[in-house]
């Protein structure tokens, strides 16, 4: 009920503030940077992407932008709920408190390593394999991110077929006013946490560069959850003339974390910091070299060609069993039980060519964009190897892998979109995408006793259209509908552990996403975006909790049925100080991002003995009804500080909406609320100090139950933690 009141209050504020519309500024959106005294305060007014940017069309689409700011979010530790706070409806799985991964989902999509989201950096994909193994292991350091660009489900045409839309990390290009610029931030905190970020940048003649190296270590909030990681990014750009440039980029992340294991409900309630595992480790490494070519073919046309590799691996050594099974010395062996060793090796290559041109149609200028994509990827997957009985990180095998597979994906795609500018205020943007996906798999399973081979060739078109009407110079009505598609992945057809069984007759998921919204700002005092959405998700893949003939509970992966997610997303931000003094160099800002999600199955059933039980009306997994984040920010020439409140409603882990499972693998994920505080103080032009306290009131909660790595069971969220840091930029 409190959330309903919150939405009502902000809607009322909008109605009252809208009375000032007659006197609103003719400036479109805002100026993104304002010079104040010795520092630059980046405004947060432009909350959506422009209609056209580079070779991309965003007119009529549901979009957001985020400018990472140390005074508004914990960048040093990559705390995602604070970084994505102003984007309504983002559901965050807090896998661990080390910030190594971004696990987000929206509108009923899976949060696990953002695997239903098209994740990009500077326009090129960072998912290991969008169609075979779409998990995004790579995440940049957010101190190096200039802007996060987000397009909701209507991204299917320009970027891919995913239901979860697109997230693009636009990296900084550095200081081009000097030959050498240096930036460094060092921060330390609770549980022996330490993060070091160091960047260099500059420009000489036609050459410019930006690069950073970062490292992060800590013991973790839970027992047996120590971690260490390193990041590297370099961008060397050559501007060969006024029309064109070419850039060589290289990104790398490698980290190792000790996994404390999952908990049952009883264990979580007794001591959420306890660990059921002390010998489990996870260790991925991702390398992404990329070559970017941009050329202006004239005043109205642009060409962009991007080629990149993804070369990496993920390794784990773990004792995998129910959390109520202790990892203790086996009395018969007089040692610990052997651990399971899993290793993946990825090699992928992608080339995308995009072309955009503006042309005159009647008295208006319309825009056409199109593109081609070629992608090839191979994964060597070795799983269920018998490892050592030791306690350290050791990938040595005692017995061969139980699963040894070679996985291959070929993808060809073409798309085209055109914004027809019907009048100076009204535009229509139809588009189409055609995908060809060829996947294959061969190898052995069941300890090399069975040879398996699999091929699947898919050809499908996707269509969509968007509408946009410019009501005033600073407000828009927008709407769109776009088809979406999700092929089942390799992970879906290979059981993750002995507690999981996979339906051998899985089908791909198909559906569509639609939006209708109103956005804008009033006098740069009130910023708003109200949106109604509808997502149809056919043949949804998910988990059922079932019991076999031996009365053992197991998790069954199958096409659950058809689902629909519909609801409201609302963002508002009010400059309280500037209501009374528009010329003030300080401000107090109140933002609220609220989403209501009614996500339910509309068909599907589960078999219990001889009885079929309908799933119609059951909640879609991992989709809270309410997600609300509110923040109060104070800023002036030197200080920026934010107190943020997050509320996430309850949700279910499986499609049959299991309320309780003694293993902890399924059941309700209770509602929770958490406070976070961020502070940044800049002084003497080149220096700043910052501090963050996460989970300020030490709330006891968790965000997901898991059936596979790094569980299984409940993965508790971190309790209260803090960090403080110092930075210099010269």
N, C-alpha and C positions, 0 to 999 in steps of 0.2 A: 504493500500500500504506500509506503514511503516513496517508492520509485514513481508511482503514479502521481503523487503530489509533486515530486521533483519535475516530472515532465510538464505538469500543469503550470507550475511556477514559471518555467522557462518559456512555455508557450505564451503565457500572459505577458512576460517581459517583452517578447517579440511584438505582441499586439500593441502594447503601450509605446514601445520605441518606434514602431512603424509610423506613428503620427508625425515623426520628424521627416518623413520621406520627401515631402515637398521641398525641403531645404537641403536635401542630401547632395554630397559632392558629385561633380561630374567625372571625377577620376575613377577609372575602372579598377576595381579591386583595391590595390594599394601599391605603395612603393615598398619593395621588399627589404630595403636596407635604409636605415635612418642614421645619420651621423650625429652622435651626441658626445660632446666633450672629448675625452681621450679614448673612448671605445665605440664600437659599432654594435647597436642593438638590433638584432634581426626581428622584424615584425612577424606576426603570425596571422596576418589578414588573409592572404591568398591561400585559401584552404582547398582549392581545386586547381587542376591543371588548365592551362590555356587551351583554346579551341584547336590550335595547331602549334606543335613544337617539334622542330627538326623535321623528320620525315613521318611524324606520327599525327594522327587526328584524334582529338579527344572530345570534340563537340558532341553534345547529347549523351555523354557517358557519365557514370557515377565515378568521380575521381577525388583523390585527396593528395595533399602534399604535407610532409613533415620536415621541419628543419631542426635537426638534433641540437639541443641547447643544454649545456651543463647546469643551468639554473632551473631547468624544467624537468630533467630526467637524469637518471643514473647512467651516463654514457660509459664511464670507466669500467662498469661491471655489466654493461649491456642488459639492463633490467627491462625486459620487453614491455611489461605492463605500463611502465612509465614512458617509454619511448613512443609507443603506439596509443597513448592515452586519448588523444584527440580524434581518433578514428572510431566511430561508433561500430559496435558489433564484433570487434576483434576478440576472439576467444583465445586465451594463451594457456598452453600447457607448460607449467613450470617444472620441467624435467629435473633440473638441478639449479643451484644458485650460482653456478660458475659463469653463466652467460655465454657459453660456447656455441649454443644453437638457438635458432629462432623457430619456435613451434607455435604456429598460429593457424587459425581456421575461421571462416565466417559462414554464416547462413547454412549451417548444417554440414560443412565440410570437415574433414579430418585434420586435427592439429598436428599429428605426428610428423615432426621435421618438415612442416609446411608442405606435405606431399601432394596436396590438391591445389597448390598455388604455383603459378609460373614465376619463379624467382630469378631475378636478373641483376647484373651489375653493369652499369654503363651500357645497358641495352642488350647484353648477351647473357644467355642462360648459365646458371650455376648449379641447377639440379644435375645429379649424376646421369640420369636418363629419365626424361619426362614420361616415357611410356612403359619402360620395363622396370625401372627402379627410381621413382621420382623424388626420393628423399633428398633434401637440401642440407648437406653436411657443412657446406662453406657459408660462413658469415663474416663480413668485414668488421674491423674495429670501428665503432660508431663515432669516435673522435675524428675519423678520416672521411666520414660521410657528409656531403654537402646537403643532400636532399634525399628523402625517401618518397618515391612516386608510387601511388597505388591506384589501380583500376579494378573495379569490382567485376562481377561475372561477365559483363559485356566485353571483356578483354579477349574473348575467344577468337575473334576474327583476326586481329592484328598480331596477337602474340601466341596463341595456341588454343587448345580446346578445353582447358581446365575450368571446372565449376568455380574454383576459388579465385579466379581473376589473376592479376599480375601485381608483383611488387618489384620495383627497380631501385637499387641502391646507386645513386649518382654520386660518384666519388669527387672529392675536392681536386682542383687542378693547381692549387698552391698560389703563392705570391709571384706574379709575373712582373712586378715593378722593380725587381732586383735580380742580380745574378744568383745570390744565395740567400735563402730564408730558412730559418730554423724554428721548429716548434717542438716542445717537449712537455710532457705531463707525467708526473709520478704520483701514485696514490697508494695508500696502505689502509688496512682496516682489520676488522674482526676475523678471527680464525686464521691468523697469519696470512691474510690476503695481501697481495702486492700486484699492481698493474703498472707497467712502464710503456709509454707511447712516445715515439720519437719520429719526427718527420722533417724532410728537407724539400725545398722547392725553389724554383727560379726560372729565369728566362735570359737567353743570350742570343741575339739575332733572331733567326727563325726557329731556334730550338727552345723548348720549354720542358720542364720536368716536375714531377711530384712523386715522392716515395715515402713510405713509412715502415718502421719495424716496431712490433709490439710484443710484449710477453706478459703472461698472467699466471700467477701461482697462488695456491692457498690450500688449507687443510679441509675446507668445506664445513658446513654447519652441522651435518650429521657425522657420526663416526664412520670411518672407512670411506671418506668421500674426498680425498685429496686430489688435486688437479694441477696440471701445468700445460700451457699452450703458447704457441708462437704464431705471429702473423707477419706476412710481408706483402707489400704492394708497391709496384713501380709503374710509372707512366712516363714514357719518353715520346714527345710529340714534335713533329716537324711541320711547320706551316710553310709549304713550298711556294705559295703565292696567296693573293687575297681571296682566291676562290676555294682553295683546297688544302687539306692537311692529311697526314698519316700518323698514326700513333701505335706504338708497341707497348703493350701492358702485360704485366705478369703479377698474378696473385697466388698466394700460398697460405694455407693454414694447416697446422698439425697440432694436435693436443692429445693428452692422455689423461684419463680420469679414472679414479677408483669408484666403482659402483657399489653403493651401500646395500643394494637389494630392496625388494619390495616388502611390505608389511601386511599382515592381516588386520582387520578392524580392531581386534583385541590388542594386538601389539601396538598399533597406532595410538589407541586410547591410553594404553599404559605408559608409553614413552615414545614419542614421535622421533626422537633423535637416535634411537637405538638402531643398530645395524644387524641384519640377519646374514650378511655376507662380508667377509674380509679379504676374499681372494679373487674378486671380480674386477676386470679392467676392460676399458674401451679405448681404442686408439685409432682414429682416422687421420688421413693425410690427403689433402686435395691441392692440386696445382692447376692453375688456369692461365696459360699464355694466350694472348689475344692480339689481333691486328685489326685496327679500325681505320677505314678510309672514308673521308667525307669530301664531297666536291659540289660546289654550286655551279650548275650547268647554265645558269643565267640568273636574272633577277627573280624569276618565278619558280625555278626547278632545282631540286636537290637530289643527290645520289649518295647513298650510304651503303658500304659493304663491310661486313664484320665477319671475321673468321676466328675461331678459337678452339682450343683443345681443353678437355678435362681429363687429367691424368691423376689417378689417386687410388687409394685403398682404404679399407676399414677393417680393423682387426679387433677381436675380442677373445678373452679367455675367462670363462665364467662357470660357476657351479649353479646350474639352472634347475630349480625345483620350486615347489610351493613354498611360500614364505614360512609356513608352519613346520617345514622340514629343516632342522638345524644342520648347518654345515660343520659337523664335528668329526672327530677321529673315528674311522671305521674300525671297530674292534677286531674284525676278522683280518683286515689288512694291516692293522696297527699304524695306519697313516690316514690322512684325509682322503676322501674320495677323489678320483680323477676329475679334472675340470673339462668343459667342452671348449674346443677351439674353433672359431669361425673366422674366415678371411675372405674378403672380396677385393678384386682388382679391377679398376675401371680405366678404359681408354675410349674417349669419345671425341668426335670432331664435328663442328657445325659451321656452316657458312650461311649467312643471311644477306640478301641484297634487297634494299628498299629504295623506292623512287617516289618523290612527291613533286607535284606541280600545281601551280595556281593558274586558273584560266578565266577568261571573261565569258560569262553566260548572261546575255541581256545586259542589264545595268549593274549586275552584281559579280563579285569575284568568288568563284567556287574553287574547291580543292580536291584533288585526286591523289590517292596514295596506293601503292601496290608493292608486293614483295614476293620473293622466292626464298625457300629455306631447304637446305639439305643437311641431314643429320645421320651420322653413323656411330654406333657405340657397341662395345663389347665388354661384357662382364664375365670374369672368371670367378665362380663362386664355389668355395670349399667350406663345407659346414659339417658340424657334428663330428669333428675329429676328437680323439681321446687325448687329452693333454696330461700334464704332470699332476702330481699330488701336492705340489709346492704351494707357496703363498705369495710369491712375487709375480711380476708381470713376465710371463714365459709362454711363448707360442710353440714350444717344442711339442712334437707329437709322439705319443707312445704307440698308438694305433692309427691307421689311415683314416681319412675323412669318410664319414658315412654318406655324405652328399658331395659330389664333384661334378659341377655343371659348367657349361659354356653357354652364355646368353648373348643374343645378338639382336640389335634393333636397327632398322633402316627407316628413315622418315623423309618424305618429300612433301612439301606444302607450298601452296600459292594462295595469296589473298589479294583482295582489292576493296577499297572503300572510297566513297566519294561524298563530299559534303556539297550538296546543292544549296546555294544561298538563294532562297526563293525571294526574300525581301532583305532589307538591311537588318532586320531583327529576327527573321525566321529561317531556320535551316533544317534540311533533312539529310541524314547520312546513312544510306543503305550500304551493305557490304556483304561479301561472301568469302569463304575460305574452303579450300579443298585439301584434304589430308590423305596421304597414303602411308600406312604404317605396316611394316613387315617385321614380325618378331619370330624368333626361333630359339630353341633350346635343345641341347643334347648333352648326355653324360650319364652318370650312374648315381643311383640312390640305394638306400638300405644296405650300406656297407658293401657297395659294388656288386650286389646280387641281382640288381635290376638295371637294365639299360633303358633310358627314356629318351624320346625324341618328340618334339612339339614344333609346329609351325602355325602361324596365323597371319593371314594377309587381310588388311582392312582398307577399304576405300570409302570415304564418306565426305559429303559436303556439309558445310555449316553456313547458315544465313542469319542476318540480323539487320536491324535498322535503328537509328536514333533520331530524335527530334529535339530541337532547342528553340526557345523563344526568348529573346532579350526584352524583358518587361521594361526595365529602366537601364541606365548606364551601369548600374551595379547590382542588378538582380536578374535571375534567369529561371525559366521553367525548363525542365529537361525530362526526357523519357527515352527508354530504349528497351529492346528485346533482342536476345541473341541466343542461339543454340549452343549447347555445351556437350562435351563428350569425355568420358573417362574409361580408357581401356583398363582391364584388370592387369595388375602388375605381376612380375615374377614372385614378389613376396606373397601375393595372394594365393599362389598355387603351390608354394613350398611351405609346409608347416614350420612355424618358428621354434616350436619345442614339443615335447611329448604330451603337453596338455592341449595341443591344438590339432584340429582335423580340418582339412580343406575339401570343399565340394569339388569333385572332378569335373563338373559341368558348369563352371562359372561362365557368366556372360558379361559383356561390357555394359557400362552405364551410359545412358543418354538422357538428355533433358534440355532445359532452357532456363534463362534468367531474364527477369524484367524489372525495370525501375521506373518510378515516376517521382520527380522531386522538384523542389524550389530552393534556390540558394542565392546568397548575395551578402551585401553589407550595407549598413546605414551610417553615413557620416564617419566611417572608419571607427565607429563606437560599438556597433552591434554587428556581429558576424554570425551567419546562420546557414544551415543546410538541413532541410527536412525531406525525407525520402520514404516512399512506400516501395516494398520489394516483394517479388514472388519468384521462387525457384522450384521448378519441377525436376525431380531427381529419379529417373526411371532405372529399374534393375539395380538398385543401390546395393553395394557390397558391404557386408558388416558381419558382426559376431552374434551368435546365439549361445546361450549357456544351456547345455544339455547333460543328461545323465545316461551312461551306457548300461549294458546288462549287468555289469558288476557293481552298479551303483556308484561309479566314479564320475565326478563332475569334470566335463571337458568343454573347451571353447570350439565352436563349429563356425567356420568362415564360409559364407555362401551369399548368393543374391537374395537379400532379405525380402525385397519387394519394392514397390514404388513409394517415394516420399515427396512431401511438399513442405517447403519452408517459406513462410510469409511473415511479414511484420513491418515494423517502423524503425527507421534509423534517424536520429536527430542530433545535430551538433549546434551548440550555441556558445558564443563568447561575447562577454560584455565588458567594456572598459569603464569601470566604475568611476575612476578619477576623472577621466576625460568627459564624462557626462557634465561635469561642472567647470572644467578648465581644459579646453581642447589644446592649448598651447603648452601645457605642462610637460616637463621632461621626465616626469615620473608617472607611474600608472599602477592601478590595481585591477587585475583582470580575473574574471570568473568564467571558467569554461565548464561545459557539461556535454558529455557524449553518452547518449542513451540509445539502447536498442531493445526492442521487444521482438522476440522470435517465437512464432508459433510453428514448430517443426514437428510434423507427425507423419507416420506411415499411413498411406491410403489403401495399401493392399499388402498381402503377404501372410504367411502362416507358419507355425511351428508344430511339429509332430511330437506329441507326448503319448507314447504307447500306441494305442489304436485311435487316439483322438487328435484332430487337427484344431489347433488354437489360433484364432485370427490375431494378426498383429495390427489390424486396422485401428488407428487411433493412438497407437503407442508412440512415445517420443522417439525422435531420431537421436542416435547415440551422440553423446558429447555436445549437445546443443542446449545451453541454458535458456530459459524463457527471458530472463532479464540480465542485461549487462549494462552497468552504469559506472562511469568514471567522472569525477568532479574534481576540479583543481582551482586553487586560489593562488595567483601569482602577483608578487610585488616586484617592480623593477624601476630603477632610475639609471643615472649615468654609469654607476659602478656596480650596483647590486641587482641580481635576479634570483628570486627564491620562490619555490612552489611547494605547497602542501596539497597532496593528492589523495583522494579517497576512491577506492575501487570496490564495487559490489558485483558479484557474479552469482547468479541463481543456481539451484541444484540442477543436475542432469544425470542421465543414466549411461552406463558403460556399454550395455548390449541392447539388441533390438527387442528382446522380450522383456525389457525393463525389470530385470532382476533387482529386488530390493536389497537382498543380503546373500552373500556367498561366504562361507567360513574360510575359504582360501584367500579371500581378498581380491581375486582376479576380476570379479564383477560385482555390481551393486550400485547403490546411489552414490554420487559424488555430491556431498552436501553443499549448500550455499555458503559463501564466505564473504567477508569484507576485510580490507587491509588498507592501512595508511602508509604513505611514503612521503619523504621530505627531501628536497634538493636545494642546494645553496651555492651561489657563485659570486665572488667578489673580484672585480678587475681594478687594477691600480697601476700607476706609473706607465701607462700606455702598453707595456709589454708583458705584464704579469697578472696572474690571477690565482686565487685559492678557491677550492671547492670542497663540498662535503655532501654526503648522502646518508640518510638513514632509511633502510627498507624495512617494511613490516614494523612500523613505529610502535604499535601496541602489542606486538608479539602474538598476533592471531594464530590460532591452531587450525590448519586447514590443509587440504590437498586438492589438486586440480584434475587428477586423472588416476584411474586404475589401468594397469598394463598387463598384457598376457605374454609379452615377449621382452626383449632387451629394453631397458636395463633392469627389469623387474624379475619375475612377475609379482604383482600385488600392488598395494598402495605406495606411491612415491610421495612422501611428505614434502610440502613446501617449506622453505627456510623460515625460521623464526627471525627475530630482530637481528639485523646486521648493520654495519656502518663502514664507511670509508672516508678518508680525508686526503686531499691532494694539493699539489702545487704545479702550476704551469707557467711556461714562458714562451713568447713568440717574438722573434727578432728578425 
